[in-house]
Amino acid sequence: MSWLQTHWIPVALLAGYGVILVRHAIEGRRGTSGRADYYIGGRTMGGVVLGLSFFATYSSTNSFVGFSGQAYTYGAPWLLVAPAVVIFSLSAWVWVAPRLRAFTGAVDSVTLADYVGFRFESTLARFLAAVIVIFASFLYMIAVFKGIGNLLEVFLDIPYEAAIGFVFLIVVFYTAVGGFISVVKTDAVQGIVMSIAAVLLFWGTVRGAGGLGALDAIRAAPATEGLFRWDAAMPFPVLIGIVVAGTLKFIVDPRQLSRFYALADPTAVRRGLIVSTIAFLACTRSSCRSDSTRTP
């Protein structure tokens, strides 16, 4: 009982979120009648929900939490992540989304490996693409689950292994039961929550650091002045390479590209572009500004 009294706020929030996940799983199950429905929502989904899903798919613990933490090491030059995120996201929606939607619809493919196989008329190409996707996804999901495991361990004061197992069961449940529809609806909720959280993070961090005027003091302090050089942690070309590597996924990551498969029409593409761009602008500006006012 003492544990619940101490952690009742995060427990209540998780319980409410769990109810939403169950509802989405049920709705996804009801809306699924075939292969295309289960994997890509029947290619009939709107741009608003997919735009939010596109944003949330990228803004996981790996980027939303990890990128912010890197500001402690990389310093002010890490702010270059913000324009890179917006530029590559726009590139994906402008050049990749309409073409990929048309191509995959024409050959009736529902996965990236499936499309590669159809495109090159090669079973071997399909197999190799699937192996690459599985391998890359496995490494990525390790980072994601590690991040969420660490967060729950801190906020709920539970063992790290238990936190990982808890999250794993939840993700498997709503994904397996509701399919793509459930995942996208959950992503949309997560996207809204993270956009609001980014603004609150900016406000709270800046206030805690003493306001935007604290930047001058941080820049002048001997212990932190080096964080404002272009080579704060590494040569500038290396930093650019890391930034590009972290944001190029918008146009190559199967998790991002699968959202384009589900777009209903060109109108949905335009709406998705607008929604995701606004979300990324709000999130990156708030997160980067708050990072720049922190002291190591």
WOKAHU-V422471 format. One record per helix or strand of 2 or more residues. SS is the DSSP state (alpha for helix, beta for strand). FROM is the first residue (numbers start at 1). TO is the last residue. If there is no record, write none. Layout:
BEGIN
ss=SS from=FROM to=TO
ss=SS from=FROM to=TO
END
This chain:
BEGIN
ss=alpha from=2 to=6
ss=alpha from=8 to=30
ss=alpha from=35 to=43
ss=alpha from=47 to=58
ss=alpha from=61 to=107
ss=alpha from=112 to=120
ss=alpha from=123 to=156
ss=alpha from=160 to=208
ss=alpha from=214 to=220
ss=alpha from=225 to=228
ss=alpha from=236 to=251
ss=alpha from=254 to=261
ss=alpha from=266 to=292
END
